Amino acid sequence: MAKKQKDDDLTALSYEDSYTRLQEVLGRLENGDTPLEESLKLYAQGTQLAAHCAAKLEEAELTVRRWQEQGETTDFEEWRE
């Protein structure tokens, strides 16, 4: 039940909030003075946050592709405002 609650909380996060939390987790892990048990929990949380961020980016990319005519995309290097 606790894992289900965490999954529900994670899906409610925006990309920006998830990314901020991921950066915080990475900072704590990179600090190097976190006990092993806590590091393992942070690592697990970080992988979940990274997957959530990737899913949000994928969702955004699919939305943009739907907006573009015939599914054609423009490479970022070639994009102009």
PDB file of N, CA, C and O in Angstrom:
ATOM      1  N   MET A   1       0.816  -1.200   0.000  1.00  0.00           N
ATOM      2  CA  MET A   1       0.000   0.000   0.000  1.00  0.00           C
ATOM      3  C   MET A   1       0.857   1.260   0.000  1.00  0.00           C
ATOM      4  O   MET A   1       0.529   2.227  -0.687  1.00  0.00           O
ATOM      5  N   ALA A   2       1.949   1.263   0.760  1.00  0.00           N
ATOM      6  CA  ALA A   2       2.821   2.432   0.819  1.00  0.00           C
ATOM      7  C   ALA A   2       3.442   2.720  -0.543  1.00  0.00           C
ATOM      8  O   ALA A   2       3.567   3.884  -0.924  1.00  0.00           O
ATOM      9  N   LYS A   3       3.840   1.669  -1.295  1.00  0.00           N
ATOM     10  CA  LYS A   3       4.412   1.865  -2.622  1.00  0.00           C
ATOM     11  C   LYS A   3       3.377   2.466  -3.560  1.00  0.00           C
ATOM     12  O   LYS A   3       3.700   3.349  -4.355  1.00  0.00           O
ATOM     13  N   LYS A   4       2.138   1.999  -3.476  1.00  0.00           N
ATOM     14  CA  LYS A   4       1.052   2.541  -4.302  1.00  0.00           C
ATOM     15  C   LYS A   4       0.870   4.027  -4.011  1.00  0.00           C
ATOM     16  O   LYS A   4       0.683   4.822  -4.932  1.00  0.00           O
ATOM     17  N   GLN A   5       0.923   4.404  -2.744  1.00  0.00           N
ATOM     18  CA  GLN A   5       0.774   5.814  -2.358  1.00  0.00           C
ATOM     19  C   GLN A   5       1.909   6.641  -2.953  1.00  0.00           C
ATOM     20  O   GLN A   5       1.672   7.736  -3.462  1.00  0.00           O
ATOM     21  N   LYS A   6       3.154   6.125  -2.894  1.00  0.00           N
ATOM     22  CA  LYS A   6       4.293   6.850  -3.455  1.00  0.00           C
ATOM     23  C   LYS A   6       4.151   6.983  -4.963  1.00  0.00           C
ATOM     24  O   LYS A   6       4.452   8.042  -5.514  1.00  0.00           O
ATOM     25  N   ASP A   7       3.697   5.926  -5.649  1.00  0.00           N
ATOM     26  CA  ASP A   7       3.488   5.982  -7.089  1.00  0.00           C
ATOM     27  C   ASP A   7       2.441   7.028  -7.438  1.00  0.00           C
ATOM     28  O   ASP A   7       2.608   7.783  -8.395  1.00  0.00           O
ATOM     29  N   ASP A   8       1.349   7.076  -6.657  1.00  0.00           N
ATOM     30  CA  ASP A   8       0.309   8.070  -6.892  1.00  0.00           C
ATOM     31  C   ASP A   8       0.845   9.479  -6.681  1.00  0.00           C
ATOM     32  O   ASP A   8       0.528  10.385  -7.451  1.00  0.00           O
ATOM     33  N   ASP A   9       1.653   9.671  -5.647  1.00  0.00           N
ATOM     34  CA  ASP A   9       2.247  10.979  -5.388  1.00  0.00           C
ATOM     35  C   ASP A   9       3.159  11.386  -6.539  1.00  0.00           C
ATOM     36  O   ASP A   9       3.168  12.547  -6.947  1.00  0.00           O
ATOM     37  N   LEU A  10       3.920  10.437  -7.058  1.00  0.00           N
ATOM     38  CA  LEU A  10       4.855  10.718  -8.128  1.00  0.00           C
ATOM     39  C   LEU A  10       4.130  11.120  -9.406  1.00  0.00           C
ATOM     40  O   LEU A  10       4.555  12.052 -10.089  1.00  0.00           O
ATOM     41  N   THR A  11       3.049  10.433  -9.736  1.00  0.00           N
ATOM     42  CA  THR A  11       2.325  10.755 -10.968  1.00  0.00           C
ATOM     43  C   THR A  11       1.678  12.133 -10.909  1.00  0.00           C
ATOM     44  O   THR A  11       1.385  12.729 -11.945  1.00  0.00           O
ATOM     45  N   ALA A  12       1.456  12.636  -9.707  1.00  0.00           N
ATOM     46  CA  ALA A  12       0.852  13.963  -9.561  1.00  0.00           C
ATOM     47  C   ALA A  12       1.872  15.085  -9.742  1.00  0.00           C
ATOM     48  O   ALA A  12       1.490  16.246  -9.889  1.00  0.00           O
ATOM     49  N   LEU A  13       3.162  14.753  -9.732  1.00  0.00           N
ATOM     50  CA  LEU A  13       4.199  15.776  -9.848  1.00  0.00           C
ATOM     51  C   LEU A  13       4.349  16.262 -11.283  1.00  0.00           C
ATOM     52  O   LEU A  13       4.257  15.479 -12.228  1.00  0.00           O
ATOM     53  N   SER A  14       4.577  17.544 -11.435  1.00  0.00           N
ATOM     54  CA  SER A  14       4.893  18.090 -12.746  1.00  0.00           C
ATOM     55  C   SER A  14       6.332  17.718 -13.098  1.00  0.00           C
ATOM     56  O   SER A  14       7.087  17.246 -12.248  1.00  0.00           O
ATOM     57  N   TYR A  15       6.698  17.935 -14.347  1.00  0.00           N
ATOM     58  CA  TYR A  15       8.078  17.670 -14.759  1.00  0.00           C
ATOM     59  C   TYR A  15       9.045  18.516 -13.943  1.00  0.00           C
ATOM     60  O   TYR A  15      10.065  18.019 -13.465  1.00  0.00           O
ATOM     61  N   GLU A  16       8.725  19.776 -13.787  1.00  0.00           N
ATOM     62  CA  GLU A  16       9.614  20.695 -13.080  1.00  0.00           C
ATOM     63  C   GLU A  16       9.815  20.278 -11.626  1.00  0.00           C
ATOM     64  O   GLU A  16      10.936  20.302 -11.118  1.00  0.00           O
ATOM     65  N   ASP A  17       8.729  19.896 -10.958  1.00  0.00           N
ATOM     66  CA  ASP A  17       8.835  19.455  -9.568  1.00  0.00           C
ATOM     67  C   ASP A  17       9.634  18.152  -9.462  1.00  0.00           C
ATOM     68  O   ASP A  17      10.444  17.984  -8.551  1.00  0.00           O
ATOM     69  N   SER A  18       9.401  17.250 -10.384  1.00  0.00           N
ATOM     70  CA  SER A  18      10.137  15.988 -10.392  1.00  0.00           C
ATOM     71  C   SER A  18      11.622  16.222 -10.618  1.00  0.00           C
ATOM     72  O   SER A  18      12.466  15.616  -9.958  1.00  0.00           O
ATOM     73  N   TYR A  19      11.928  17.102 -11.553  1.00  0.00           N
ATOM     74  CA  TYR A  19      13.319  17.398 -11.863  1.00  0.00           C
ATOM     75  C   TYR A  19      14.028  18.052 -10.677  1.00  0.00           C
ATOM     76  O   TYR A  19      15.184  17.748 -10.385  1.00  0.00           O
ATOM     77  N   THR A  20      13.325  18.943 -10.008  1.00  0.00           N
ATOM     78  CA  THR A  20      13.891  19.592  -8.817  1.00  0.00           C
ATOM     79  C   THR A  20      14.178  18.564  -7.734  1.00  0.00           C
ATOM     80  O   THR A  20      15.245  18.579  -7.121  1.00  0.00           O
ATOM     81  N   ARG A  21      13.227  17.677  -7.503  1.00  0.00           N
ATOM     82  CA  ARG A  21      13.430  16.625  -6.497  1.00  0.00           C
ATOM     83  C   ARG A  21      14.560  15.695  -6.898  1.00  0.00           C
ATOM     84  O   ARG A  21      15.332  15.260  -6.043  1.00  0.00           O
ATOM     85  N   LEU A  22      14.671  15.379  -8.191  1.00  0.00           N
ATOM     86  CA  LEU A  22      15.753  14.536  -8.674  1.00  0.00           C
ATOM     87  C   LEU A  22      17.104  15.212  -8.426  1.00  0.00           C
ATOM     88  O   LEU A  22      18.056  14.556  -8.004  1.00  0.00           O
ATOM     89  N   GLN A  23      17.191  16.496  -8.681  1.00  0.00           N
ATOM     90  CA  GLN A  23      18.436  17.226  -8.430  1.00  0.00           C
ATOM     91  C   GLN A  23      18.803  17.203  -6.948  1.00  0.00           C
ATOM     92  O   GLN A  23      19.977  17.079  -6.600  1.00  0.00           O
ATOM     93  N   GLU A  24      17.808  17.321  -6.081  1.00  0.00           N
ATOM     94  CA  GLU A  24      18.053  17.255  -4.637  1.00  0.00           C
ATOM     95  C   GLU A  24      18.586  15.878  -4.236  1.00  0.00           C
ATOM     96  O   GLU A  24      19.523  15.769  -3.446  1.00  0.00           O
ATOM     97  N   VAL A  25      17.976  14.833  -4.792  1.00  0.00           N
ATOM     98  CA  VAL A  25      18.419  13.465  -4.499  1.00  0.00           C
ATOM     99  C   VAL A  25      19.859  13.280  -4.970  1.00  0.00           C
ATOM    100  O   VAL A  25      20.692  12.757  -4.230  1.00  0.00           O
ATOM    101  N   LEU A  26      20.152  13.703  -6.188  1.00  0.00           N
ATOM    102  CA  LEU A  26      21.504  13.568  -6.716  1.00  0.00           C
ATOM    103  C   LEU A  26      22.517  14.327  -5.868  1.00  0.00           C
ATOM    104  O   LEU A  26      23.622  13.841  -5.625  1.00  0.00           O
ATOM    105  N   GLY A  27      22.140  15.508  -5.424  1.00  0.00           N
ATOM    106  CA  GLY A  27      23.031  16.290  -4.567  1.00  0.00           C
ATOM    107  C   GLY A  27      23.356  15.560  -3.278  1.00  0.00           C
ATOM    108  O   GLY A  27      24.503  15.550  -2.831  1.00  0.00           O
ATOM    109  N   ARG A  28      22.352  14.955  -2.688  1.00  0.00           N
ATOM    110  CA  ARG A  28      22.574  14.214  -1.442  1.00  0.00           C
ATOM    111  C   ARG A  28      23.439  12.986  -1.683  1.00  0.00           C
ATOM    112  O   ARG A  28      24.299  12.662  -0.865  1.00  0.00           O
ATOM    113  N   LEU A  29      23.216  12.300  -2.804  1.00  0.00           N
ATOM    114  CA  LEU A  29      24.031  11.129  -3.117  1.00  0.00           C
ATOM    115  C   LEU A  29      25.481  11.516  -3.423  1.00  0.00           C
ATOM    116  O   LEU A  29      26.413  10.826  -3.010  1.00  0.00           O
ATOM    117  N   GLU A  30      25.661  12.608  -4.136  1.00  0.00           N
ATOM    118  CA  GLU A  30      27.004  13.053  -4.499  1.00  0.00           C
ATOM    119  C   GLU A  30      27.773  13.598  -3.307  1.00  0.00           C
ATOM    120  O   GLU A  30      29.004  13.634  -3.323  1.00  0.00           O
ATOM    121  N   ASN A  31      27.062  14.019  -2.283  1.00  0.00           N
ATOM    122  CA  ASN A  31      27.693  14.546  -1.081  1.00  0.00           C
ATOM    123  C   ASN A  31      28.641  13.532  -0.461  1.00  0.00           C
ATOM    124  O   ASN A  31      29.702  13.891   0.050  1.00  0.00           O
ATOM    125  N   GLY A  32      28.251  12.262  -0.510  1.00  0.00           N
ATOM    126  CA  GLY A  32      29.126  11.198  -0.070  1.00  0.00           C
ATOM    127  C   GLY A  32      29.091  10.854   1.400  1.00  0.00           C
ATOM    128  O   GLY A  32      29.728   9.882   1.807  1.00  0.00           O
ATOM    129  N   ASP A  33      28.378  11.605   2.214  1.00  0.00           N
ATOM    130  CA  ASP A  33      28.352  11.304   3.643  1.00  0.00           C
ATOM    131  C   ASP A  33      27.007  10.734   4.100  1.00  0.00           C
ATOM    132  O   ASP A  33      26.689  10.738   5.289  1.00  0.00           O
ATOM    133  N   THR A  34      26.224  10.244   3.134  1.00  0.00           N
ATOM    134  CA  THR A  34      24.932   9.647   3.448  1.00  0.00           C
ATOM    135  C   THR A  34      25.137   8.171   3.805  1.00  0.00           C
ATOM    136  O   THR A  34      25.845   7.462   3.090  1.00  0.00           O
ATOM    137  N   PRO A  35      24.536   7.703   4.888  1.00  0.00           N
ATOM    138  CA  PRO A  35      24.658   6.286   5.250  1.00  0.00           C
ATOM    139  C   PRO A  35      24.148   5.371   4.125  1.00  0.00           C
ATOM    140  O   PRO A  35      23.317   5.775   3.311  1.00  0.00           O
ATOM    141  N   LEU A  36      24.652   4.156   4.097  1.00  0.00           N
ATOM    142  CA  LEU A  36      24.342   3.210   3.022  1.00  0.00           C
ATOM    143  C   LEU A  36      22.844   2.994   2.852  1.00  0.00           C
ATOM    144  O   LEU A  36      22.338   3.087   1.733  1.00  0.00           O
ATOM    145  N   GLU A  37      22.127   2.709   3.927  1.00  0.00           N
ATOM    146  CA  GLU A  37      20.681   2.454   3.838  1.00  0.00           C
ATOM    147  C   GLU A  37      19.947   3.639   3.210  1.00  0.00           C
ATOM    148  O   GLU A  37      19.096   3.462   2.337  1.00  0.00           O
ATOM    149  N   GLU A  38      20.278   4.821   3.654  1.00  0.00           N
ATOM    150  CA  GLU A  38      19.629   6.011   3.111  1.00  0.00           C
ATOM    151  C   GLU A  38      20.028   6.225   1.651  1.00  0.00           C
ATOM    152  O   GLU A  38      19.207   6.640   0.834  1.00  0.00           O
ATOM    153  N   SER A  39      21.295   5.938   1.325  1.00  0.00           N
ATOM    154  CA  SER A  39      21.753   6.060  -0.064  1.00  0.00           C
ATOM    155  C   SER A  39      20.969   5.130  -0.986  1.00  0.00           C
ATOM    156  O   SER A  39      20.610   5.509  -2.101  1.00  0.00           O
ATOM    157  N   LEU A  40      20.709   3.923  -0.520  1.00  0.00           N
ATOM    158  CA  LEU A  40      19.943   2.974  -1.330  1.00  0.00           C
ATOM    159  C   LEU A  40      18.521   3.468  -1.552  1.00  0.00           C
ATOM    160  O   LEU A  40      17.983   3.344  -2.653  1.00  0.00           O
ATOM    161  N   LYS A  41      17.912   4.027  -0.516  1.00  0.00           N
ATOM    162  CA  LYS A  41      16.556   4.573  -0.658  1.00  0.00           C
ATOM    163  C   LYS A  41      16.558   5.770  -1.605  1.00  0.00           C
ATOM    164  O   LYS A  41      15.662   5.916  -2.437  1.00  0.00           O
ATOM    165  N   LEU A  42      17.568   6.618  -1.471  1.00  0.00           N
ATOM    166  CA  LEU A  42      17.673   7.780  -2.361  1.00  0.00           C
ATOM    167  C   LEU A  42      17.888   7.344  -3.804  1.00  0.00           C
ATOM    168  O   LEU A  42      17.319   7.926  -4.728  1.00  0.00           O
ATOM    169  N   TYR A  43      18.710   6.318  -3.992  1.00  0.00           N
ATOM    170  CA  TYR A  43      18.950   5.810  -5.336  1.00  0.00           C
ATOM    171  C   TYR A  43      17.648   5.310  -5.965  1.00  0.00           C
ATOM    172  O   TYR A  43      17.350   5.615  -7.120  1.00  0.00           O
ATOM    173  N   ALA A  44      16.885   4.550  -5.201  1.00  0.00           N
ATOM    174  CA  ALA A  44      15.601   4.038  -5.696  1.00  0.00           C
ATOM    175  C   ALA A  44      14.659   5.192  -6.025  1.00  0.00           C
ATOM    176  O   ALA A  44      13.989   5.182  -7.058  1.00  0.00           O
ATOM    177  N   GLN A  45      14.613   6.174  -5.150  1.00  0.00           N
ATOM    178  CA  GLN A  45      13.765   7.341  -5.392  1.00  0.00           C
ATOM    179  C   GLN A  45      14.238   8.086  -6.637  1.00  0.00           C
ATOM    180  O   GLN A  45      13.423   8.542  -7.439  1.00  0.00           O
ATOM    181  N   GLY A  46      15.548   8.207  -6.796  1.00  0.00           N
ATOM    182  CA  GLY A  46      16.105   8.895  -7.959  1.00  0.00           C
ATOM    183  C   GLY A  46      15.770   8.201  -9.259  1.00  0.00           C
ATOM    184  O   GLY A  46      15.464   8.860 -10.253  1.00  0.00           O
ATOM    185  N   THR A  47      15.823   6.868  -9.269  1.00  0.00           N
ATOM    186  CA  THR A  47      15.484   6.146 -10.501  1.00  0.00           C
ATOM    187  C   THR A  47      14.006   6.321 -10.850  1.00  0.00           C
ATOM    188  O   THR A  47      13.648   6.419 -12.023  1.00  0.00           O
ATOM    189  N   GLN A  48      13.155   6.360  -9.830  1.00  0.00           N
ATOM    190  CA  GLN A  48      11.725   6.584 -10.075  1.00  0.00           C
ATOM    191  C   GLN A  48      11.485   7.996 -10.605  1.00  0.00           C
ATOM    192  O   GLN A  48      10.695   8.197 -11.527  1.00  0.00           O
ATOM    193  N   LEU A  49      12.167   8.958 -10.019  1.00  0.00           N
ATOM    194  CA  LEU A  49      12.018  10.345 -10.479  1.00  0.00           C
ATOM    195  C   LEU A  49      12.542  10.502 -11.905  1.00  0.00           C
ATOM    196  O   LEU A  49      11.921  11.183 -12.721  1.00  0.00           O
ATOM    197  N   ALA A  50      13.674   9.881 -12.209  1.00  0.00           N
ATOM    198  CA  ALA A  50      14.242   9.960 -13.556  1.00  0.00           C
ATOM    199  C   ALA A  50      13.284   9.343 -14.576  1.00  0.00           C
ATOM    200  O   ALA A  50      13.091   9.893 -15.660  1.00  0.00           O
ATOM    201  N   ALA A  51      12.691   8.213 -14.234  1.00  0.00           N
ATOM    202  CA  ALA A  51      11.735   7.565 -15.133  1.00  0.00           C
ATOM    203  C   ALA A  51      10.503   8.453 -15.328  1.00  0.00           C
ATOM    204  O   ALA A  51       9.970   8.553 -16.433  1.00  0.00           O
ATOM    205  N   HIS A  52      10.058   9.094 -14.247  1.00  0.00           N
ATOM    206  CA  HIS A  52       8.897   9.980 -14.331  1.00  0.00           C
ATOM    207  C   HIS A  52       9.213  11.179 -15.234  1.00  0.00           C
ATOM    208  O   HIS A  52       8.390  11.570 -16.062  1.00  0.00           O
ATOM    209  N   CYS A  53      10.397  11.754 -15.073  1.00  0.00           N
ATOM    210  CA  CYS A  53      10.801  12.878 -15.926  1.00  0.00           C
ATOM    211  C   CYS A  53      10.859  12.459 -17.390  1.00  0.00           C
ATOM    212  O   CYS A  53      10.395  13.185 -18.269  1.00  0.00           O
ATOM    213  N   ALA A  54      11.430  11.287 -17.647  1.00  0.00           N
ATOM    214  CA  ALA A  54      11.522  10.789 -19.019  1.00  0.00           C
ATOM    215  C   ALA A  54      10.134  10.583 -19.622  1.00  0.00           C
ATOM    216  O   ALA A  54       9.907  10.894 -20.792  1.00  0.00           O
ATOM    217  N   ALA A  55       9.213  10.059 -18.825  1.00  0.00           N
ATOM    218  CA  ALA A  55       7.846   9.850 -19.308  1.00  0.00           C
ATOM    219  C   ALA A  55       7.161  11.174 -19.621  1.00  0.00           C
ATOM    220  O   ALA A  55       6.446  11.291 -20.617  1.00  0.00           O
ATOM    221  N   LYS A  56       7.383  12.170 -18.768  1.00  0.00           N
ATOM    222  CA  LYS A  56       6.792  13.492 -19.015  1.00  0.00           C
ATOM    223  C   LYS A  56       7.347  14.111 -20.293  1.00  0.00           C
ATOM    224  O   LYS A  56       6.602  14.718 -21.063  1.00  0.00           O
ATOM    225  N   LEU A  57       8.659  13.960 -20.526  1.00  0.00           N
ATOM    226  CA  LEU A  57       9.262  14.487 -21.748  1.00  0.00           C
ATOM    227  C   LEU A  57       8.740  13.751 -22.976  1.00  0.00           C
ATOM    228  O   LEU A  57       8.483  14.367 -24.010  1.00  0.00           O
ATOM    229  N   GLU A  58       8.586  12.452 -22.865  1.00  0.00           N
ATOM    230  CA  GLU A  58       8.040  11.655 -23.969  1.00  0.00           C
ATOM    231  C   GLU A  58       6.610  12.101 -24.287  1.00  0.00           C
ATOM    232  O   GLU A  58       6.234  12.231 -25.452  1.00  0.00           O
ATOM    233  N   GLU A  59       5.836  12.329 -23.251  1.00  0.00           N
ATOM    234  CA  GLU A  59       4.459  12.796 -23.432  1.00  0.00           C
ATOM    235  C   GLU A  59       4.436  14.149 -24.139  1.00  0.00           C
ATOM    236  O   GLU A  59       3.614  14.376 -25.027  1.00  0.00           O
ATOM    237  N   ALA A  60       5.331  15.039 -23.745  1.00  0.00           N
ATOM    238  CA  ALA A  60       5.400  16.354 -24.382  1.00  0.00           C
ATOM    239  C   ALA A  60       5.818  16.231 -25.842  1.00  0.00           C
ATOM    240  O   ALA A  60       5.275  16.919 -26.706  1.00  0.00           O
ATOM    241  N   GLU A  61       6.776  15.362 -26.115  1.00  0.00           N
ATOM    242  CA  GLU A  61       7.227  15.166 -27.490  1.00  0.00           C
ATOM    243  C   GLU A  61       6.101  14.620 -28.367  1.00  0.00           C
ATOM    244  O   GLU A  61       5.930  15.058 -29.504  1.00  0.00           O
ATOM    245  N   LEU A  62       5.339  13.669 -27.841  1.00  0.00           N
ATOM    246  CA  LEU A  62       4.219  13.127 -28.608  1.00  0.00           C
ATOM    247  C   LEU A  62       3.160  14.193 -28.880  1.00  0.00           C
ATOM    248  O   LEU A  62       2.561  14.215 -29.955  1.00  0.00           O
ATOM    249  N   THR A  63       2.933  15.064 -27.918  1.00  0.00           N
ATOM    250  CA  THR A  63       1.972  16.147 -28.107  1.00  0.00           C
ATOM    251  C   THR A  63       2.420  17.079 -29.221  1.00  0.00           C
ATOM    252  O   THR A  63       1.618  17.472 -30.067  1.00  0.00           O
ATOM    253  N   VAL A  64       3.697  17.432 -29.222  1.00  0.00           N
ATOM    254  CA  VAL A  64       4.227  18.326 -30.257  1.00  0.00           C
ATOM    255  C   VAL A  64       4.158  17.650 -31.620  1.00  0.00           C
ATOM    256  O   VAL A  64       3.831  18.299 -32.614  1.00  0.00           O
ATOM    257  N   ARG A  65       4.458  16.367 -31.678  1.00  0.00           N
ATOM    258  CA  ARG A  65       4.382  15.652 -32.958  1.00  0.00           C
ATOM    259  C   ARG A  65       2.949  15.664 -33.508  1.00  0.00           C
ATOM    260  O   ARG A  65       2.750  15.773 -34.718  1.00  0.00           O
ATOM    261  N   ARG A  66       1.969  15.554 -32.633  1.00  0.00           N
ATOM    262  CA  ARG A  66       0.571  15.586 -33.083  1.00  0.00           C
ATOM    263  C   ARG A  66       0.210  16.963 -33.648  1.00  0.00           C
ATOM    264  O   ARG A  66      -0.620  17.075 -34.550  1.00  0.00           O
ATOM    265  N   TRP A  67       0.835  17.992 -33.114  1.00  0.00           N
ATOM    266  CA  TRP A  67       0.546  19.347 -33.588  1.00  0.00           C
ATOM    267  C   TRP A  67       1.158  19.607 -34.960  1.00  0.00           C
ATOM    268  O   TRP A  67       0.639  20.412 -35.732  1.00  0.00           O
ATOM    269  N   GLN A  68       2.239  18.939 -35.257  1.00  0.00           N
ATOM    270  CA  GLN A  68       2.931  19.193 -36.509  1.00  0.00           C
ATOM    271  C   GLN A  68       2.252  18.449 -37.647  1.00  0.00           C
ATOM    272  O   GLN A  68       1.724  17.351 -37.466  1.00  0.00           O
ATOM    273  N   GLU A  69       2.274  19.052 -38.794  1.00  0.00           N
ATOM    274  CA  GLU A  69       1.619  18.470 -39.962  1.00  0.00           C
ATOM    275  C   GLU A  69       2.250  17.139 -40.336  1.00  0.00           C
ATOM    276  O   GLU A  69       3.474  17.023 -40.400  1.00  0.00           O
ATOM    277  N   GLN A  70       1.437  16.158 -40.577  1.00  0.00           N
ATOM    278  CA  GLN A  70       1.831  14.843 -41.054  1.00  0.00           C
ATOM    279  C   GLN A  70       2.920  14.207 -40.194  1.00  0.00           C
ATOM    280  O   GLN A  70       3.666  13.358 -40.680  1.00  0.00           O
ATOM    281  N   GLY A  71       3.023  14.598 -38.944  1.00  0.00           N
ATOM    282  CA  GLY A  71       3.988  13.996 -38.037  1.00  0.00           C
ATOM    283  C   GLY A  71       5.429  14.366 -38.313  1.00  0.00           C
ATOM    284  O   GLY A  71       6.338  13.785 -37.720  1.00  0.00           O
ATOM    285  N   GLU A  72       5.657  15.328 -39.208  1.00  0.00           N
ATOM    286  CA  GLU A  72       7.032  15.736 -39.509  1.00  0.00           C
ATOM    287  C   GLU A  72       7.568  16.570 -38.362  1.00  0.00           C
ATOM    288  O   GLU A  72       6.857  17.396 -37.790  1.00  0.00           O
ATOM    289  N   THR A  73       8.805  16.349 -38.041  1.00  0.00           N
ATOM    290  CA  THR A  73       9.439  17.124 -36.976  1.00  0.00           C
ATOM    291  C   THR A  73      10.633  17.871 -37.548  1.00  0.00           C
ATOM    292  O   THR A  73      11.170  17.512 -38.596  1.00  0.00           O
ATOM    293  N   THR A  74      11.031  18.904 -36.847  1.00  0.00           N
ATOM    294  CA  THR A  74      12.191  19.680 -37.225  1.00  0.00           C
ATOM    295  C   THR A  74      13.267  19.440 -36.187  1.00  0.00           C
ATOM    296  O   THR A  74      13.028  19.590 -34.989  1.00  0.00           O
ATOM    297  N   ASP A  75      14.460  19.064 -36.647  1.00  0.00           N
ATOM    298  CA  ASP A  75      15.555  18.879 -35.714  1.00  0.00           C
ATOM    299  C   ASP A  75      15.803  20.172 -34.964  1.00  0.00           C
ATOM    300  O   ASP A  75      15.658  21.264 -35.514  1.00  0.00           O
ATOM    301  N   PHE A  76      16.179  20.035 -33.699  1.00  0.00           N
ATOM    302  CA  PHE A  76      16.375  21.215 -32.854  1.00  0.00           C
ATOM    303  C   PHE A  76      17.404  22.166 -33.465  1.00  0.00           C
ATOM    304  O   PHE A  76      17.238  23.383 -33.393  1.00  0.00           O
ATOM    305  N   GLU A  77      18.459  21.623 -34.064  1.00  0.00           N
ATOM    306  CA  GLU A  77      19.510  22.462 -34.645  1.00  0.00           C
ATOM    307  C   GLU A  77      18.975  23.318 -35.795  1.00  0.00           C
ATOM    308  O   GLU A  77      19.492  24.400 -36.070  1.00  0.00           O
ATOM    309  N   GLU A  78      17.943  22.820 -36.455  1.00  0.00           N
ATOM    310  CA  GLU A  78      17.386  23.523 -37.615  1.00  0.00           C
ATOM    311  C   GLU A  78      16.202  24.423 -37.250  1.00  0.00           C
ATOM    312  O   GLU A  78      15.711  25.174 -38.092  1.00  0.00           O
ATOM    313  N   TRP A  79      15.754  24.350 -36.022  1.00  0.00           N
ATOM    314  CA  TRP A  79      14.575  25.087 -35.598  1.00  0.00           C
ATOM    315  C   TRP A  79      14.871  26.575 -35.463  1.00  0.00           C
ATOM    316  O   TRP A  79      15.914  26.966 -34.939  1.00  0.00           O
ATOM    317  N   ARG A  80      13.968  27.376 -35.928  1.00  0.00           N
ATOM    318  CA  ARG A  80      14.127  28.841 -35.829  1.00  0.00           C
ATOM    319  C   ARG A  80      12.828  29.425 -35.305  1.00  0.00           C
ATOM    320  O   ARG A  80      11.744  28.925 -35.606  1.00  0.00           O
ATOM    321  N   GLU A  81      12.943  30.477 -34.526  1.00  0.00           N
ATOM    322  CA  GLU A  81      11.737  31.144 -34.017  1.00  0.00           C
ATOM    323  C   GLU A  81      11.156  32.027 -35.072  1.00  0.00           C
ATOM    324  O   GLU A  81      10.136  32.677 -34.840  1.00  0.00           O
TER     325      GLU A  81
END
